[in-house]
């Protein structure tokens, strides 16, 4: 009998890169927020506010640790940037608080993807509130695909 794969096993299999996983999540979530207004600079935090409030992406320490193991090389760079911008007092041990760590990695990666200043729309509207309509979502998605 073949064992069914868990959602997180499927994610790790489908996305060898954390960046690609988060990029697809951002694109998917943009559709969920269609019709809402949001500041572009806060968009990552808006799209993942549920995880940020709950303190978990996986709702499982085990699966958070599996994500950490799978994406550790990418997480290390993201975490270094996070500590550089937030200070050492913001440091966290990923094995003591794996769910919290993965949420930080999710938010930081999404913010990094969305702060791509190679896109005129994002650059021009970084500190502006915009409606997430079809036209603006398309422009944001284009920035992610550059």
DSSP file (Angstrom, degrees, kcal/mol; ACC not computed):
  #  RESIDUE AA STRUCTURE BP1 BP2  ACC     N-H-->O    O-->H-N    N-H-->O    O-->H-N    TCO  KAPPA ALPHA  PHI   PSI    X-CA   Y-CA   Z-CA
    1    1 A X              0   0    0      0, 0.0     2,-0.4     0, 0.0     0, 0.0   0.000 360.0 360.0 360.0 129.2    0.0    0.0    0.0
    2    2 A X        -     0   0    0      1,-0.0     2,-0.3     0, 0.0     0, 0.0  -0.667 360.0-126.8 -85.6 130.9    1.4    3.4   -1.1
    3    3 A X        -     0   0    0     -2,-0.4     2,-0.1     1,-0.1    -1,-0.0  -0.583  23.3-120.4 -78.1 133.3    1.5    6.1    1.6
    4    4 A X        -     0   0    0     -2,-0.3     2,-0.3     1,-0.1    -1,-0.1  -0.460  30.3-114.6 -70.4 145.1   -0.2    9.4    0.6
    5    5 A X        -     0   0    0     -2,-0.1     2,-0.1     1,-0.1    -1,-0.1  -0.579  24.0-120.2 -83.2 143.2    2.1   12.4    0.7
    6    6 A X     >  -     0   0    0     -2,-0.3     4,-2.4     1,-0.1     3,-0.2  -0.408  29.2-107.9 -72.5 155.3    1.5   15.2    3.1
    7    7 A X  H  > S+     0   0    0      1,-0.2     4,-2.1     2,-0.2     5,-0.1   0.878 121.4  48.7 -52.5 -42.1    0.9   18.7    1.8
    8    8 A X  H  > S+     0   0    0      2,-0.2     4,-2.4     1,-0.2    -1,-0.2   0.831 107.7  53.7 -74.1 -31.9    4.3   19.8    2.9
    9    9 A X  H  > S+     0   0    0     -3,-0.2     4,-2.0     2,-0.2    -1,-0.2   0.914 110.0  49.0 -63.0 -42.3    6.0   16.8    1.3
   10   10 A X  H  X S+     0   0    0     -4,-2.4     4,-2.7     2,-0.2    -2,-0.2   0.906 110.2  50.9 -64.4 -41.5    4.3   17.7   -1.9
   11   11 A X  H  X S+     0   0    0     -4,-2.1     4,-2.8     1,-0.2    -2,-0.2   0.942 111.1  47.4 -60.1 -47.7    5.5   21.3   -1.6
   12   12 A X  H  < S+     0   0    0     -4,-2.4    -1,-0.2     1,-0.2    -2,-0.2   0.841 114.7  47.1 -65.7 -32.3    9.1   20.3   -1.0
   13   13 A X  H  < S+     0   0    0     -4,-2.0    -1,-0.2    -5,-0.2     3,-0.2   0.902 116.3  43.3 -72.9 -41.8    8.9   17.9   -3.9
   14   14 A X  H  < S+     0   0    0     -4,-2.7     2,-0.6     1,-0.2    -2,-0.2   0.842 118.9  44.1 -72.6 -34.7    7.3   20.5   -6.3
   15   15 A X     <  +     0   0    0     -4,-2.8    -1,-0.2    -5,-0.2     6,-0.1  -0.851  53.7 176.4-119.4  95.4    9.5   23.4   -5.2
   16   16 A X  S    S+     0   0    0     -2,-0.6     2,-0.4    -3,-0.2    -1,-0.1   0.676  76.6  60.6 -67.8 -13.6   13.2   22.6   -4.9
   17   17 A X  S  > S-     0   0    0      1,-0.1     4,-1.9    -3,-0.1     5,-0.1  -0.956  71.2-149.8-118.7 131.7   13.7   26.3   -4.2
   18   18 A X  H  > S+     0   0    0     -2,-0.4     4,-2.8     1,-0.2     5,-0.3   0.888 101.3  58.2 -60.2 -40.5   12.1   28.2   -1.2
   19   19 A X  H  > S+     0   0    0      1,-0.2     4,-2.5     2,-0.2    -1,-0.2   0.914 106.7  46.6 -58.3 -44.4   12.0   31.4   -3.4
   20   20 A X  H  > S+     0   0    0      2,-0.2     4,-2.2     1,-0.2    -1,-0.2   0.892 111.5  51.8 -66.1 -39.2    9.9   29.6   -6.1
   21   21 A X  H  X S+     0   0    0     -4,-1.9     4,-2.1     2,-0.2    -2,-0.2   0.953 113.7  43.2 -60.3 -50.3    7.5   28.2   -3.4
   22   22 A X  H  X S+     0   0    0     -4,-2.8     4,-2.8     1,-0.2    -2,-0.2   0.878 110.3  56.7 -66.8 -37.4    7.0   31.7   -1.9
   23   23 A X  H  X S+     0   0    0     -4,-2.5     4,-2.3    -5,-0.3    -1,-0.2   0.934 109.2  45.7 -58.9 -46.1    6.7   33.3   -5.3
   24   24 A X  H  X S+     0   0    0     -4,-2.2     4,-2.5     1,-0.2    -1,-0.2   0.883 111.8  52.0 -65.9 -37.5    3.8   31.0   -6.2
   25   25 A X  H  X S+     0   0    0     -4,-2.1     4,-2.8     2,-0.2    -2,-0.2   0.915 109.2  50.4 -63.0 -42.0    2.2   31.5   -2.8
   26   26 A X  H  X S+     0   0    0     -4,-2.8     4,-2.2     2,-0.2    -2,-0.2   0.946 111.7  47.3 -60.4 -48.5    2.4   35.3   -3.3
   27   27 A X  H  X S+     0   0    0     -4,-2.3     4,-1.1     1,-0.2    -2,-0.2   0.916 113.9  47.8 -60.4 -43.9    0.8   35.0   -6.8
   28   28 A X  H  X S+     0   0    0     -4,-2.5     4,-1.0     1,-0.2     3,-0.4   0.917 112.6  48.5 -62.4 -44.3   -2.0   32.7   -5.4
   29   29 A X  H  X S+     0   0    0     -4,-2.8     4,-1.4     1,-0.2    -1,-0.2   0.812  99.5  66.4 -70.2 -30.0   -2.7   35.0   -2.5
   30   30 A X  H  < S+     0   0    0     -4,-2.2     3,-0.5     1,-0.2    -1,-0.2   0.911 100.6  51.0 -56.6 -41.3   -2.9   38.1   -4.7
   31   31 A X  H >< S+     0   0    0     -4,-1.1     3,-1.1    -3,-0.4    -1,-0.2   0.868 105.3  56.4 -63.3 -36.3   -6.0   36.6   -6.2
   32   32 A X  H 3< S+     0   0    0     -4,-1.0    -1,-0.2     1,-0.2    -2,-0.2   0.789 110.1  45.3 -64.8 -27.3   -7.4   36.1   -2.8
   33   33 A X  T >< S+     0   0    0     -4,-1.4     3,-2.4    -3,-0.5    99,-0.3   0.295  80.0 140.2-100.8   8.6   -7.0   39.8   -2.0
   34   34 A X  T <   +     0   0    0     -3,-1.1    99,-0.2     1,-0.3     3,-0.1  -0.266  69.4  26.4 -54.9 133.7   -8.4   41.1   -5.3
   35   35 A X  T 3  S+     0   0    0     97,-2.6    -1,-0.3     1,-0.4     2,-0.2   0.201  99.1 110.1  96.0 -15.0  -10.6   44.1   -4.6
   36   36 A X    <   -     0   0    0     -3,-2.4    96,-3.3    96,-0.3    -1,-0.4  -0.537  65.8-125.5 -88.8 158.4   -8.8   45.1   -1.4
   37   37 A X  E     +A  131   0A   0     94,-0.3     2,-0.3    -2,-0.2    94,-0.2  -0.829  35.8 166.5-101.1 144.3   -6.6   48.1   -1.0
   38   38 A X  E     -A  130   0A   0     92,-2.5    92,-2.7    -2,-0.4     2,-0.4  -0.988  40.4-113.3-156.6 143.6   -3.1   47.7    0.3
   39   39 A X  E >   -A  129   0A   0     -2,-0.3     3,-1.3    90,-0.3     4,-0.4  -0.684  28.2-137.0 -74.9 131.7    0.2   49.6    0.6
   40   40 A X  G >  S+     0   0    0     88,-1.6     3,-1.4    85,-0.7     4,-0.4   0.880 103.8  58.6 -59.2 -38.9    2.7   47.9   -1.6
   41   41 A X  G 3  S+     0   0    0     85,-1.9    -1,-0.3    84,-0.3     4,-0.2   0.739 112.8  40.4 -63.9 -20.9    5.4   48.1    1.1
   42   42 A X  G <> S+     0   0    0     -3,-1.3     4,-2.1    84,-0.2    -1,-0.3   0.323  84.5 105.5-104.7   4.7    3.1   46.1    3.4
   43   43 A X  H <> S+     0   0    0     -3,-1.4     4,-3.0    -4,-0.4     5,-0.2   0.874  76.3  52.4 -60.3 -42.1    1.9   43.6    0.8
   44   44 A X  H  > S+     0   0    0     -4,-0.4     4,-1.5     1,-0.2    -1,-0.2   0.918 112.6  46.0 -59.5 -42.6    4.0   40.7    2.0
   45   45 A X  H  4 S+     0   0    0     -3,-0.2    -1,-0.2     1,-0.2    -2,-0.2   0.823 113.1  50.4 -71.7 -30.5    2.7   41.1    5.5
   46   46 A X  H >< S+     0   0    0     -4,-2.1     3,-1.3     1,-0.2     4,-0.3   0.933 109.8  49.4 -69.0 -46.8   -0.9   41.5    4.2
   47   47 A X  H 3< S+     0   0    0     -4,-3.0     3,-0.2     1,-0.3    -2,-0.2   0.806 123.3  31.7 -64.8 -29.3   -0.7   38.4    2.1
   48   48 A X  T 3X S+     0   0    0     -4,-1.5     4,-2.2    -5,-0.2    -1,-0.3  -0.054  79.0 120.8-119.0  31.7    0.6   36.3    5.0
   49   49 A X  H <> S+     0   0    0     -3,-1.3     4,-2.7     1,-0.2     5,-0.2   0.833  72.0  58.6 -67.5 -30.4   -1.0   38.0    7.9
   50   50 A X  H  > S+     0   0    0     -4,-0.3     4,-2.8     2,-0.2     6,-0.2   0.946 109.7  42.6 -62.0 -47.9   -2.8   34.8    9.0
   51   51 A X  H  >>S+     0   0    0      1,-0.2     4,-2.2     2,-0.2     5,-1.0   0.888 114.5  52.0 -64.8 -39.1    0.5   33.0    9.4
   52   52 A X  H  <5S+     0   0    0     -4,-2.2    -2,-0.2     2,-0.2    -1,-0.2   0.907 113.9  42.7 -65.3 -41.7    2.1   36.0   11.1
   53   53 A X  H  <5S+     0   0    0     -4,-2.7    -2,-0.2     1,-0.2    -1,-0.2   0.930 119.9  42.2 -69.3 -46.1   -0.8   36.3   13.6
   54   54 A X  H  <5S-     0   0    0     -4,-2.8    -2,-0.2    -5,-0.2    -1,-0.2   0.745 102.8-132.3 -74.2 -23.2   -0.9   32.5   14.2
   55   55 A X  T  <5S+     0   0    0     -4,-2.2     2,-0.3    -5,-0.2    48,-0.2   0.699  73.0  85.1  78.8  20.0    2.9   32.2   14.3
   56   56 A X      < -     0   0    0     -5,-1.0    -2,-0.2    -6,-0.2    -1,-0.2  -0.987  45.9-176.0-155.0 143.5    2.9   29.2   12.0
   57   57 A X  S    S+     0   0    0     -2,-0.3    -1,-0.1    42,-0.3    42,-0.1   0.713 100.9  27.9 -97.7 -35.9    2.9   28.3    8.3
   58   58 A X  S    S-     0   0    0      2,-0.1     3,-0.1    41,-0.1     5,-0.1   0.667  88.3-138.7-101.2 -21.2    2.6   24.5    8.9
   59   59 A X  S    S+     0   0    0      1,-0.1     2,-0.3    40,-0.0     3,-0.1   0.820  79.2  89.3  58.2  32.0    0.8   24.3   12.3
   60   60 A X     >  -     0   0    0      1,-0.1     4,-2.0     2,-0.0     5,-0.2  -0.889  66.8-153.5-158.7 122.9    3.3   21.5   13.0
   61   61 A X  H  > S+     0   0    0     -2,-0.3     4,-2.4     2,-0.2     5,-0.2   0.895 101.2  55.6 -61.9 -38.9    6.8   21.7   14.6
   62   62 A X  H  > S+     0   0    0      1,-0.2     4,-1.9     2,-0.2    -1,-0.2   0.954 110.8  41.6 -59.6 -51.2    7.6   18.5   12.7
   63   63 A X  H  > S+     0   0    0      1,-0.2     4,-2.2     2,-0.2    -1,-0.2   0.810 111.9  55.9 -71.6 -28.2    6.8   19.9    9.3
   64   64 A X  H  X S+     0   0    0     -4,-2.0     4,-2.4     2,-0.2    -1,-0.2   0.927 108.4  48.0 -64.3 -43.3    8.4   23.2   10.1
   65   65 A X  H  X S+     0   0    0     -4,-2.4     4,-2.6     2,-0.2    -2,-0.2   0.873 109.5  53.4 -64.2 -36.6   11.6   21.4   10.9
   66   66 A X  H  X S+     0   0    0     -4,-1.9     4,-2.5     2,-0.2    -1,-0.2   0.913 109.5  47.9 -64.3 -41.7   11.3   19.4    7.7
   67   67 A X  H  X S+     0   0    0     -4,-2.2     4,-2.8     2,-0.2    -2,-0.2   0.919 110.7  52.1 -63.1 -42.6   11.0   22.7    5.7
   68   68 A X  H  X S+     0   0    0     -4,-2.4     4,-0.5     1,-0.2    -2,-0.2   0.929 111.9  45.9 -59.8 -45.9   14.0   24.1    7.6
   69   69 A X  H >< S+     0   0    0     -4,-2.6     3,-0.6     1,-0.2     4,-0.2   0.922 115.7  46.5 -61.9 -43.8   16.1   21.0    6.7
   70   70 A X  H 3< S+     0   0    0     -4,-2.5     3,-0.2     1,-0.2    -2,-0.2   0.877 125.1  28.3 -68.5 -39.2   14.9   21.1    3.1
   71   71 A X  H >X S+     0   0    0     -4,-2.8     4,-2.7    -5,-0.2     3,-0.6   0.127  80.8 123.5-110.9  20.1   15.5   24.8    2.5
   72   72 A X  H <X S+     0   0    0     -3,-0.6     4,-2.6    -4,-0.5     5,-0.2   0.858  70.3  55.9 -53.6 -43.4   18.3   25.4    5.0
   73   73 A X  H 3> S+     0   0    0     -4,-0.2     4,-1.0     1,-0.2    -1,-0.2   0.907 114.2  39.8 -59.3 -42.6   20.8   26.8    2.4
   74   74 A X  H <> S+     0   0    0     -3,-0.6     4,-2.1     1,-0.2     3,-0.2   0.899 113.3  55.2 -72.0 -40.8   18.3   29.5    1.3
   75   75 A X  H  X S+     0   0    0     -4,-2.7     4,-3.5     1,-0.2     5,-0.3   0.881 100.2  60.8 -59.2 -38.5   17.1   30.2    4.8
   76   76 A X  H  X S+     0   0    0     -4,-2.6     4,-2.1    -5,-0.2    -1,-0.2   0.914 108.1  42.8 -58.5 -44.1   20.6   30.9    6.0
   77   77 A X  H  X S+     0   0    0     -4,-1.0     4,-2.0    -3,-0.2    -1,-0.2   0.914 115.9  48.0 -68.2 -42.4   21.0   33.8    3.6
   78   78 A X  H  X S+     0   0    0     -4,-2.1     4,-2.3     1,-0.2    -2,-0.2   0.917 112.0  50.5 -63.2 -42.7   17.5   35.1    4.3
   79   79 A X  H  X S+     0   0    0     -4,-3.5     4,-2.8     2,-0.2     5,-0.2   0.892 106.9  53.9 -64.7 -40.6   18.1   34.8    8.1
   80   80 A X  H  X S+     0   0    0     -4,-2.1     4,-2.3    -5,-0.3    -1,-0.2   0.926 110.7  46.7 -58.5 -44.7   21.4   36.7    7.8
   81   81 A X  H  X S+     0   0    0     -4,-2.0     4,-2.3     2,-0.2    -2,-0.2   0.896 111.2  52.6 -63.3 -40.3   19.6   39.6    6.1
   82   82 A X  H  X S+     0   0    0     -4,-2.3     4,-2.6     2,-0.2     5,-0.3   0.932 111.5  45.0 -61.3 -47.7   16.9   39.5    8.7
   83   83 A X  H  X S+     0   0    0     -4,-2.8     4,-2.5     1,-0.2    -1,-0.2   0.891 111.4  54.0 -65.0 -39.2   19.4   39.7   11.6
   84   84 A X  H  < S+     0   0    0     -4,-2.3    -1,-0.2    -5,-0.2    -2,-0.2   0.913 117.0  36.7 -60.7 -42.4   21.3   42.5    9.7
   85   85 A X  H  < S+     0   0    0     -4,-2.3    -2,-0.2    -5,-0.1    -1,-0.2   0.811 128.2  32.8 -82.3 -30.0   18.1   44.6    9.4
   86   86 A X  H  < S-     0   0    0     -4,-2.6    -3,-0.2    -5,-0.2    -2,-0.2   0.653 108.8-116.2-102.4 -18.2   16.4   43.8   12.7
   87   87 A X    ><  -     0   0    0     -4,-2.5     3,-1.9    -5,-0.3    -1,-0.1  -0.045  31.3 -76.2  97.6 157.2   19.4   43.3   15.0
   88   88 A X  G >  S+     0   0    0      1,-0.3     3,-2.1     2,-0.2    -1,-0.1   0.765 122.0  70.7 -63.1 -26.5   20.9   40.5   17.0
   89   89 A X  G 3  S+     0   0    0      1,-0.3    -1,-0.3    -3,-0.1    -2,-0.1   0.676  93.3  59.7 -65.3 -13.6   18.2   40.8   19.6
   90   90 A X  G <  S+     0   0    0     -3,-1.9    -1,-0.3    -7,-0.2    -2,-0.2   0.371  79.5 126.5 -91.3   3.6   15.8   39.4   17.0
   91   91 A X    <   -     0   0    0     -3,-2.1     2,-0.3    -8,-0.1    -3,-0.0  -0.238  38.7-170.2 -65.3 152.8   17.7   36.2   16.6
   92   92 A X        -     0   0    0      9,-0.0     2,-0.7     8,-0.0    -2,-0.1  -0.997  26.4-123.3-144.4 141.6   15.9   33.0   17.0
   93   93 A X    >>  -     0   0    0     -2,-0.3     4,-2.3     1,-0.2     3,-0.7  -0.798  20.1-151.8 -86.8 115.1   17.0   29.4   17.2
   94   94 A X  T 34 S+     0   0    0     -2,-0.7     7,-0.2     1,-0.3    -1,-0.2   0.749  94.2  50.7 -62.8 -23.0   15.2   27.5   14.4
   95   95 A X  T 34 S+     0   0    0      2,-0.2     3,-0.4     1,-0.1    -1,-0.3   0.765 111.7  46.2 -86.0 -24.4   15.2   24.2   16.3
   96   96 A X  T <4 S+     0   0    0     -3,-0.7    -2,-0.2     1,-0.2    -1,-0.1   0.839 132.4  18.3 -80.8 -35.2   13.7   25.7   19.5
   97   97 A X  S  X S+     0   0    0     -4,-2.3     4,-2.4     1,-0.1    -1,-0.2  -0.525  73.3 159.4-133.9  65.6   11.0   27.7   17.6
   98   98 A X  H  > S+     0   0    0     -3,-0.4     4,-2.4     1,-0.2     5,-0.2   0.863  74.3  51.1 -62.8 -38.0   10.7   26.1   14.2
   99   99 A X  H  > S+     0   0    0      2,-0.2     4,-1.9     1,-0.2   -42,-0.3   0.930 112.8  45.7 -66.7 -43.4    7.2   27.3   13.4
  100  100 A X  H  > S+     0   0    0      2,-0.2     4,-2.2     1,-0.2    -2,-0.2   0.911 112.0  52.9 -62.8 -42.7    8.1   30.9   14.2
  101  101 A X  H  X S+     0   0    0     -4,-2.4     4,-2.4     1,-0.2    -2,-0.2   0.916 108.0  49.6 -60.5 -45.0   11.4   30.6   12.2
  102  102 A X  H  X S+     0   0    0     -4,-2.4     4,-2.4     1,-0.2    -1,-0.2   0.878 109.1  52.6 -64.7 -37.3    9.5   29.4    9.1
  103  103 A X  H  X S+     0   0    0     -4,-1.9     4,-2.8     2,-0.2     5,-0.2   0.922 109.1  49.6 -63.2 -43.0    7.0   32.3    9.4
  104  104 A X  H  X S+     0   0    0     -4,-2.2     4,-2.8     1,-0.2     5,-0.2   0.923 111.8  48.5 -60.8 -43.2    9.9   34.7    9.5
  105  105 A X  H  X S+     0   0    0     -4,-2.4     4,-2.3     2,-0.2     5,-0.2   0.881 111.5  50.8 -64.3 -37.7   11.5   33.1    6.5
  106  106 A X  H  X S+     0   0    0     -4,-2.4     4,-2.4     2,-0.2    -2,-0.2   0.947 114.3  42.6 -63.6 -50.3    8.1   33.2    4.7
  107  107 A X  H  X S+     0   0    0     -4,-2.8     4,-2.5     1,-0.2    -2,-0.2   0.909 115.7  48.6 -64.8 -42.9    7.7   36.9    5.4
  108  108 A X  H  X S+     0   0    0     -4,-2.8     4,-2.3    -5,-0.2    -1,-0.2   0.905 112.9  47.1 -66.5 -41.4   11.3   37.9    4.6
  109  109 A X  H  X S+     0   0    0     -4,-2.3     4,-2.5    -5,-0.2    -2,-0.2   0.921 113.3  48.5 -66.5 -42.8   11.3   36.0    1.3
  110  110 A X  H  X S+     0   0    0     -4,-2.4     4,-2.4    -5,-0.2    -2,-0.2   0.920 112.3  48.8 -62.6 -43.5    8.0   37.5    0.3
  111  111 A X  H  X S+     0   0    0     -4,-2.5     4,-1.3     1,-0.2    -1,-0.2   0.909 110.9  50.8 -62.4 -41.8    9.2   41.0    1.2
  112  112 A X  H  < S+     0   0    0     -4,-2.3     3,-0.3     1,-0.2    -2,-0.2   0.917 111.9  47.1 -62.3 -43.9   12.4   40.4   -0.8
  113  113 A X  H >< S+     0   0    0     -4,-2.5     3,-0.8     1,-0.2    -2,-0.2   0.898 114.4  46.7 -64.0 -40.7   10.5   39.2   -3.8
  114  114 A X  H 3< S+     0   0    0     -4,-2.4    -1,-0.2     1,-0.2    -2,-0.2   0.623 100.6  66.2 -81.2 -12.5    8.0   42.2   -3.7
  115  115 A X  T 3<  +     0   0    0     -4,-1.3     2,-1.1    -3,-0.3    -1,-0.2   0.033  65.3 138.8 -96.7  28.9   10.7   44.8   -3.2
  116  116 A X    X   -     0   0    0     -3,-0.8     3,-1.2     1,-0.2     7,-0.2  -0.619  35.4-168.9 -73.5 100.9   12.1   44.1   -6.6
  117  117 A X  T 3  S+     0   0    0     -2,-1.1    -1,-0.2     1,-0.3    -3,-0.0   0.311  70.6  87.4 -81.4  11.9   12.8   47.7   -7.7
  118  118 A X  T 3  S+     0   0    0     25,-0.1     2,-0.6     1,-0.0    -1,-0.3   0.499  76.8  81.5 -80.8  -3.3   13.4   46.6  -11.3
  119  119 A X  S <> S-     0   0    0     -3,-1.2     4,-2.6     1,-0.1     5,-0.2  -0.910  70.5-153.2-109.5 121.0    9.6   47.0  -11.7
  120  120 A X  H  > S+     0   0    0     -2,-0.6     4,-3.1     1,-0.2     5,-0.2   0.873  94.0  54.9 -59.2 -41.1    8.3   50.5  -12.3
  121  121 A X  H  > S+     0   0    0      2,-0.2     4,-1.6     1,-0.2    -1,-0.2   0.943 112.7  41.1 -60.7 -48.7    4.9   49.8  -10.8
  122  122 A X  H  > S+     0   0    0      2,-0.2     4,-0.7     1,-0.2    -2,-0.2   0.927 116.9  49.2 -65.6 -44.2    6.3   48.6   -7.5
  123  123 A X  H >< S+     0   0    0     -4,-2.6     3,-0.7     1,-0.2     4,-0.2   0.933 114.2  44.8 -60.4 -47.5    9.0   51.3   -7.4
  124  124 A X  H 3< S+     0   0    0     -4,-3.1    -1,-0.2     1,-0.2    -2,-0.2   0.762 123.4  35.7 -69.1 -25.6    6.4   54.1   -8.2
  125  125 A X  H >< S+     0   0    0     -4,-1.6     3,-2.2    -5,-0.2   -85,-0.7   0.248  77.2 117.3-114.5  12.9    3.9   52.7   -5.7
  126  126 A X  T << S+     0   0    0     -3,-0.7   -85,-1.9    -4,-0.7   -84,-0.2   0.867  90.7  29.4 -51.5 -44.7    6.0   51.4   -2.9
  127  127 A X  T 3  S+     0   0    0     -4,-0.2     2,-0.3   -87,-0.2    -1,-0.3   0.066 107.7  96.9-104.1  23.6    4.6   53.8   -0.3
  128  128 A X  S <  S-     0   0    0     -3,-2.2   -88,-1.6   -90,-0.1     2,-0.6  -0.841  73.7-122.6-115.1 149.3    1.2   54.1   -1.9
  129  129 A X  E     -A   39   0A   0     -2,-0.3     2,-0.3   -90,-0.2   -90,-0.3  -0.795  38.9-179.4 -86.2 126.2   -2.1   52.4   -1.2
  130  130 A X  E     -A   38   0A   0    -92,-2.7   -92,-2.5    -2,-0.6     2,-0.4  -0.912  30.3-112.7-126.7 154.0   -3.3   50.7   -4.3
  131  131 A X  E     -A   37   0A   0     -2,-0.3     2,-1.9   -94,-0.2   -94,-0.3  -0.703  25.2-131.2 -82.3 134.7   -6.3   48.6   -5.2
  132  132 A X        +     0   0    0    -96,-3.3   -97,-2.6    -2,-0.4   -96,-0.3  -0.575  53.4 148.6 -85.6  75.8   -5.5   45.0   -5.9
  133  133 A X     >  -     0   0    0     -2,-1.9     4,-2.9   -99,-0.2     5,-0.3  -0.454  65.7 -89.0 -99.6 178.1   -7.5   44.8   -9.1
  134  134 A X  H  > S+     0   0    0      1,-0.2     4,-2.2     2,-0.2     5,-0.1   0.897 126.0  49.7 -56.4 -43.5   -6.7   42.7  -12.2
  135  135 A X  H  > S+     0   0    0      2,-0.2     4,-1.7     1,-0.2    -1,-0.2   0.926 115.4  41.5 -63.9 -46.7   -4.5   45.4  -13.8
  136  136 A X  H  > S+     0   0    0      2,-0.2     4,-2.2     1,-0.2    -2,-0.2   0.869 112.8  53.3 -72.6 -36.3   -2.4   46.0  -10.6
  137  137 A X  H  X S+     0   0    0     -4,-2.9     4,-2.9     1,-0.2     5,-0.2   0.922 107.7  52.6 -62.2 -42.2   -2.1   42.3   -9.8
  138  138 A X  H  X S+     0   0    0     -4,-2.2     4,-2.4    -5,-0.3    -2,-0.2   0.908 109.1  49.5 -59.2 -42.1   -0.9   41.6  -13.3
  139  139 A X  H  X S+     0   0    0     -4,-1.7     4,-1.6     2,-0.2    -1,-0.2   0.889 112.0  47.9 -65.4 -39.2    1.8   44.3  -12.8
  140  140 A X  H  X S+     0   0    0     -4,-2.2     4,-1.4     2,-0.2    -2,-0.2   0.931 111.6  49.5 -66.7 -45.3    2.9   42.8   -9.5
  141  141 A X  H  X S+     0   0    0     -4,-2.9     4,-1.3     1,-0.2     3,-0.3   0.899 107.8  55.0 -61.2 -40.5    3.0   39.3  -10.9
  142  142 A X  H  X S+     0   0    0     -4,-2.4     4,-0.6     1,-0.2     3,-0.3   0.879 104.5  54.4 -59.6 -37.0    5.1   40.6  -13.8
  143  143 A X  H >< S+     0   0    0     -4,-1.6     3,-0.5     1,-0.2    -1,-0.2   0.847 106.8  51.2 -66.2 -32.2    7.6   42.0  -11.3
  144  144 A X  H 3< S+     0   0    0     -4,-1.4    -1,-0.2    -3,-0.3    -2,-0.2   0.749 108.9  51.4 -74.5 -24.0    7.9   38.6   -9.7
  145  145 A X  H 3<        0   0    0     -4,-1.3    -1,-0.2    -3,-0.3    -2,-0.2   0.499 360.0 360.0 -93.7  -4.3    8.6   37.0  -13.1
  146  146 A X    <<        0   0    0     -4,-0.6    -1,-0.2    -3,-0.5    -2,-0.1   0.486 360.0 360.0 -69.3 360.0   11.4   39.5  -14.1
